[in-house]
Structure formats: C-alpha cells, structure tokens
Amino acid sequence: MPSLVKIGTAAGVKSGTLVTVGGRDVVIFRQDDKFWAMSNVCAHQHISRLHEGKQDGCTIECPMHGWRYDIRSGISLTGQGRVAVYTVVVRGELLFVELPDER
C-alpha cells in the first residue's frame, strides 16, 4: 500500500522546491494550480540538481548538461532515460507525496 508523506501547504510550496521524502530527494513542481513530484536526480549523469533547473511550462532542464524532462512523466525529451515521478495528493490546503510500497 502506498504511503502519503506531508510536504507542506499548497500556498507555501513553490515550483522547484526540494524536499526529502522517505530518504529520497524529491523536487516539487508547480504549473498554475497543479503539482508534480519527481526525483531530483538527473538520469544523464545522476547528479542531484534538477531543483536548480530552468522550468518552461511542463518541462525542466537540468542545469548541468541541459537534459530536459517532462515533469508529468519524468521522460527525457533530449536523451534516453527517465526520472522517477511521484503522485502529489492535495487535501484541502495540504500537499502530500505518495510513495510506492517498497515490497
């Protein structure tokens, strides 16, 4: 069963916010009133800096080597690879990240 981890309030979370969820570095992205969460680690050279990248709509560009990812799916738009994505659950004003069951 997936677990929900509270990350803050919707008003307090800006796009590019880095949080640690279940021991993982996760970056929260916001586009208008929608939220997405993905691993902060770029699939290209496994550097944990996607939170510092440039967001353009629903894409994020890694600041190290320019690899771009769709923040909704984690799929690379410039190379082969994928970054793990997590579901963001909004309950009232609170945001939660859903972590998969580790079994």
Secondary structure, DSSP 8 states (H G I E B T S, - for coil): --EEEEEEETTT--TTEEEEETTEEEEEEEETTEEEEEESB-TTT--B-GGGSEEETTEEE-TTT--EEETTT-BBSSSS-B--EEEEEEETTEEEEEE----
